[in-house]
Amino acid sequence: MAVETQAAARPTHEGEPIVRDRLYIGGEWVEPHGSGTFEVVDATTEAVIGTVPAGDSEDVDAAVRAARSAFEQWSQVSPHERAEACQAIGAKLAERAEEIALLVSREVGMPLNLSAMIQAGLPAMDFSSIPTVVEETQWEERVGNSLIVREPVGVVGCITPWNYPLHQICAKVAPALAAGCAVIVKPSEVKPLSAFVLAEIVDELGLPAGVFNLVSGDGPGVGEPMAAHPDVDMISFTGSTRAGKRVSEVASGTVKRVALELGGKSPNVILDDADLEAAVVDGVGKCYLNSGQTCSALTRMLVPREKLEAAEQIAAAVVEQIKVGDPLEPDTRLGPLVSDAQRERVQGYIKKGQEEGAKLVAGGEGAPEGLDRGYFVKPTVFSEVRPDMTIAQEEIFGPVLVLIPYDDEDQAVAIANDTIYGLAGGVWSGDPEHAQRVARRIRTGQIEINGATFNPLAPFGGYKQSGHGRELGKFGLEEFLEVKSLQL
């Protein structure tokens, strides 16, 4: 009966809410310990589209026991067999891509065409790339009279956010399983529905019971008990810097490994010799991806002072052409924010920018015309922004771009580095080697040159308060490995 309940819960454009009333623990759909639930709301219509269980510490205990038991078996399976299992999961995710894209578009608000490519495409790629990643990983090596072996870290707790709800899970679970770990996933309680699709796939493929476990719930009910649990060997967390600090604090009680991918306030440096129009047009898009709800969004555009007015005009023209609306409509380019709380947060930053004296170039406070329902905000551009302004320092997590003028290259680098964050960035120049020289001076984990394409196999993670550790590709797998020396 439990399996039927889960399998029947498929999303549609309209209809009955998606009721998820079980947790996935030890290879079975089980009743949660408590009776609480979380409602999931459509970001566009503000209607409830589903519910999930509110797990608690007893559910975490059950999941940890299941994972600890499964780890003994799974860790002894060869990496190549584990990679085959991951590849099978990737294939199943690809088969359900249309369903996943629609579900996440309704949950988060990303336009459906982008959701198909990103919200559904990346999770499938996270798993399907694992065989190649396993081949690239050096599992053993000789150092003098020692054999160095790499082994799975153990039981891993994965705590993930709402903005890329399935990809952020798969970017952790795929390499952790490939490494030989057993995992417990806590998705965001705000947008958790796509996580249950992954659990259905794992159940369908018949992975060893307890290798993958899903416990939905909030931070105090599930996240903190998981981070504090003595039988959890590692926590992999993606979310805000504030929440990451709390996870680190709780996890320190048992001295477990912690990997953190946190906030960002990423600079996009347009050098004097760059193609200004190409750089600004691309930069607006990189800021507004997923309605700006992207930790690596290029939210600070640094422009030579003498070109600031031209950059304003280009940015304003781009914003004028952006269709804001229902993410399920084919011509929509910008959907809603994820929740009422997030909308109010972003509106507060827009108001703060005006109060602190920034020049409003496009957008501003209030909802876009004709969009009184749904968590919509106007795509906004500020200019003449000083580096010390709130909107230049704090992560807004909405479609708000700030243009910051600079006088010379050294000042541009100093401004780029002048935040607590260091997650991503961009550099534009007519000379790619010039761009690379500047990029090497910027303290962030990933920098794109002249709008280069995102590489899902390159390491992703941050400097400073953007976290520590890396995800994706072989670097992501290595996060879940311990190193042992055998003296021969």
N, C-alpha and C positions, 0 to 999 in steps of 0.2 A: 504493500500500500504506500509506504513512504517513497519508494522509487517512482511509482506512478504519479504521486503528487508533484514531485520535482520535475519529471519529464513533461508533464502536461502544461507546465508554466512557461509558455512561449509568448514573447511580446508581439503585440499587434499595434497598428496605428491607434486604434481606439478599442475599447472593450473592457472586460473585467480586469481588476488589478491582478498583478502577478504575485501570487501568494507563495512564499518560500517559508515553510514551517519546520524545516529540519536543518540540522547541522551535519556536515560530512566528517565523521570521525571513525578511524579504524576500518575504513573500507565500507562503511554503512551510513545510510541516512538515519540519523538518530534524533530522538526528541531532545530539545534543549532542556537544561536543568530548570530554568525559570520560564515564566509565561510572558515576559515582556517582548515587545516588538518595536521595530523602527519603520516608519513610513518612508517610502521613496516617492519623490515628487517630480513630475514632468517639469523641466525648467521653462518650457514654452507656455504651457497651459496652466501651470500651478496646480494641476490635479494630481491626486494620489494615484500612482500607477503600480504600486507594489508594497509589500511588507516583507521584512526579514526578521529572524529571531534576534533578540538581545541576549547574546551569550554572557556568561559570567565566569568567575574564577574556577568553579567546579567543571564547567565545560572545558576550560583551558587545561585543567588537571587531566581530564580524560583524553584530550588530544595529545598532551605531552606523553602520557603513558603509551598511547598507541604509536606515536612517532618513535619513542625510545625503543620499543619492542621491534618495530619495523627496521630501524637503523641497523641493527645487528646483521640482518639478512641483506638489506639493500646495499650496504657499504662493501659487501663482498662480491657483488655482481660486477662484472668487468665494465670499465668505462664505455666500451663500444656497445655493449648490450643496453646500458643505461641511455646512451645516445640514441639507439634505435627506438626506445620507448618515447623519448622526447620528440623524435621525428614523427612518430605516430600521433602524438598529441597535436603537433603542429598541423598535420594533415587534417585532423578532425576540426581544428579551429578554422582552417581555411574553408572546409565544407560548410561551416556555420557562419561564414563571414557576413553574409547579408543580414542575418538575424542579429549578430553582435553589433554591426554598424547601426542598425535601426535602434536597438536597445540603448546604446551609448548616446546616440543623438538625442533621444528622448530624455535620458537621465541628465546629461551634461550640457547639451545644447550645441555641439559642434555640427556644422552643416553636413548633411548626409554624404555628399560626395567626398569630403575630406575624412569623415568618419570611416568610410569604407576603406580608404587608403591607409589611414593612421590608426584609428581606434580598433579596427579589425585586422588590418594588414600587419602591424607591428607585432601583436601577440603571436600570430602564426609564425612570423619570422623569428621571434625570440626562441621558439622551440625548434623550428626547422633548421636553423643555423647550427644547432648543437653538434651534429656529427663533425662538421668542419672544425668547430672550436675544440672538440675533444682531440682531434688529430693534431692540432697546433699546440696543445698543452704538453709540457714536458713533465711527465709523471714520475720519472726517475732520472737521476744523473749521478756520476761518480765524481767525488772531490777527494783526491788523494786516496787514503785507505777507507774512505767512507762512502756508503751508498745513501744518497739523499732521496727519500721517497715522499710523495705528496699524498695525503690521505684526507678524507672528508672531515670537516670540523665537527659534525654530529647532528644534533637536532637544531633546526633553524626556525626562528619565529620571524615571519614576514609581515610587516605592518605597512599598509599602503594607502595612498591618498585617493581623492575623488576625481582629479582632473583628467587623468588617463587611467581609468579604473581597472582595465584588464591588462593593458601593456605593463603598467608598473608592477602588477602581480607576476606576470610571465617573465619579466626581465630579472626577477629574483628566483622564481621557482624553477625555471628551466636550467640555469647553471647550477643551482643548488642540487637538483635531482641528478644532473650529470656528474657532479662531484661525488655523489654517493650519500648525500645528506637526506634526512627525512624532514618534512616541512609542515609548519602550521601557519595558515594564512589568516590574517585579520584584515579584511577589506574595509574601506571607509564605510561607516554606517550611513553616510549621506547618499552614496551612489554605489551600492554593493551588488546589484543584480547580475552584472556580467560575470562576477566571480563564481556564481553558481553554475554558469554554463561550463566553465573550466572544470568544476567538480564533477559535473555530469559526464564530461568526456573522460576524465580519469577513471571514473566508476565504470564506464562502458568498456574501456580498454583493459580493465582488470589488473591495474598495477598492484603490487603487494599491499595488503591492508595496512594502513597507517603511514605509508610513505608520503601521502598527501592528505592533509586535514584542513577543513575550512570551518572557522568559528567566527561568525559575524557578531558585531557588537561595537561599543564605543571604547575610547581610550581607558577611562577608569575601570570599566567592567571587564575588558579583555586585554587591551594593550599593556597596561601596567602589570597585571598578573603574569602575562607572558614574559615581559622584560625582566621581572623579578624572579621568575621560576628557576630554581637551582638545577633542574634537569634540561633546561634550554641552554645550548652551548653558544648560540650566536643570535643576535637580533639584526635584521636588515630592515632599515626604516627609511621611508621617503615621506616627506611632509615639510611643514614649516620649521624654521630654525628654532622657534620657541618650543615646539613639541619635541624636536630632536634633542634639545638640551634636557628635557624631562626624561626622555627615554634613556639617555646616557646616564643620568643621575640614578635612575631606578636600576638599570643594568649593572652599574658599578658595584652594587651590593654583592653580586656573585662573580665579579671580575670576568664577565663573558665578553666575547668579541662583539663589537658594534660597528656596523657600516651605516653611514648616514648620507643621504642625498637630500639636501635642504633647499633653502630659498636662494633667490638670485636677484640682482639688479644689474643686468648685464649690459656692458657698454658696446656701442656700435660706432667705431671710430672711422669717420670719413676723412681721408687725408686730402690735402690740397690738390693732388694730381689725379684724384678719382673722377670717374664719370658720375657727376652729382645726381643726375636724374635717375640713373639705374640704381644707385646706392640708396637714395631716399625711397623710391618705389618699393624696392626689395625690403628695406628696413621697416617700412610701415607694416608690410605683410608679416615680417618676422616678429614684430611686437604684438600684432593682433591675432596670431594663431590661437585657436581655441578660445576666442574672445579675450585674449591676454592672460588666460588662466594656464600659463606654462612657466615652469620655474626657470627655464633657460631663455625666456623671451628677451629679445634685444630691446629693452625699454628705455635706454638712455642713448640718444643719437648725438654724437659729438661732431660738430660742424665747424669748419674754419669761419671765424667771425665775419669776414667779408662776404661769405657765401650764405650766411644765415637767412637773409630775406628770401633768396632764391629757394633755399631748402623749405622754408615755410610755405611758399607758394606751391611747390611740388607736392608736399605732404597734404595740404588742404585740398588740392585737386584730386589726390588719390582717395581721401576720405569721402569726398563728394560723390564718388562713383561706387562706394561700398553699399550694397543692399543689405540692410539689417532686417532680420525677420525670422520666420519659422524655419528651423534647420531642415525640415523635410521638403521644403520648396526648392526646386532645382537652381533658381537664380540667387538664392541667399548666400551671402559671403560671410556674414557675421551673425551668430546666434545669440541667445541670452547667456547670462551668467548662471551659475549653478544653483543659486539659492537667494532668497530674500536677504539673508544676512550678508552674503557676498556683495549683492547689489548695493546695500546700504554702506558697506565698507568702501566700495569704489567711489560712490557718490561723495562720501566724506573726504576722500583724497582729492577729488576734483574741486570741491569747495575750498579745501586747504590750499591747493595750488593757487587759486585766485586770491585768497586772503594774503598769501605770502608774496604776491606781486608778479607771478608768472604771467606771461602774455598768452591769452587763449586764442589759438589759431583755428581750431575746429572743435565741434562738439560742445561739451559743457554739462552742466547739471540737468537732471530730468530725464524722462524716457524719450526715445525717438518718437517722432510723430506717428500716431496711429497704432502705437504698441503699448497700450495701457495695461495689458495682461501679459504675464511672463516677466522674467527677471532681466529685462533689457536695460542697457545704458548706451548713451551715445558714444561712438568711437571718438576719442578726444586727443587733441594735440596741443601741447604747451610749448612755448618758445621763450627765449631769454631767461632760461632757467639757470639759477646759480647752483653750483655743486652742493651747497649747504642746505638747500631747500628740502623740505620733507619729501616732496614728490621725486627728488633726485636721490634720496637716500633709502627710502623704505619701499619694500616690495608691495606693489598695489594689487597685483593679480587681477587685472582688468585691462580693457583696451584703452590704455592711457600712455601716450608716447611723450617723452620730454626731449626737447632740443636744447642742447647746451653748447654755447659758443666757446671756442678756444683760440688762442693767439699764436701758438707755435706747437710743434710736435711734442716737445718735452712736457708742455702743459697738458696736452691731450692725454698723454700716458699717465700723468699724475692724477688727472680727473678720473680717468678710467679705473685707476686703482684705489680711488678714494671712497670706498664703501666697505662695510663689514663682509661683503659677499665676494665670491670668486668662482662662479659656476660656469658661465659661458661668455661669449663675446664675438665681435666681428671687426674686421679691418678691411677697408676699401682703398685701393690705390691703382693707378694706371700701370704700376710696376709691381708685379706679384712678389718679387724679392724684397722690395721696399716694404710691402705689406707684411711679409713674414718677419722682417726685422722688428717692426713695431709690435707685432703679435707676440713675439718672444719676450717683450718687456711687460706685457699685461698679465697679471697674476690671476688667471682663471684656468679651469680644467679643460675647456674646449673653446677654440676660436675658429670661426669660419673666415676664409679669405675670399673676398669678392663674391659673397653670397653662395659659397660652395654648398653642395647638397649634404644633408645630414647622413652620417654613416652609422648604421645600426650595429656595426661590428667594431667600431672604434670605442675606446674607453670613455665613459661618461661619468662625471663626478666633479667635485669642487675643491677649491682652496678656501682657507679662512673659515668663516661661519656658514659657508655653503656645504660643509660636511667633510667627510673623509671616506676613503674607499672608492672603488670604481665599479660600474656596471657595464654590461654588454661585452660581447666578444670574449676572447681568452682572458682578458683582464677581469671581466666579471666572474668567470668561473674560478679564477685563482683566489677570489675573496672567500670562497667556501672551502678552501684547502688548508690543512695544517702541514707543516714541514717537519719531517723526522729524519734524524741521522742514524744510520746503522754503521758502527765502527767495525770494520772487517779486519 
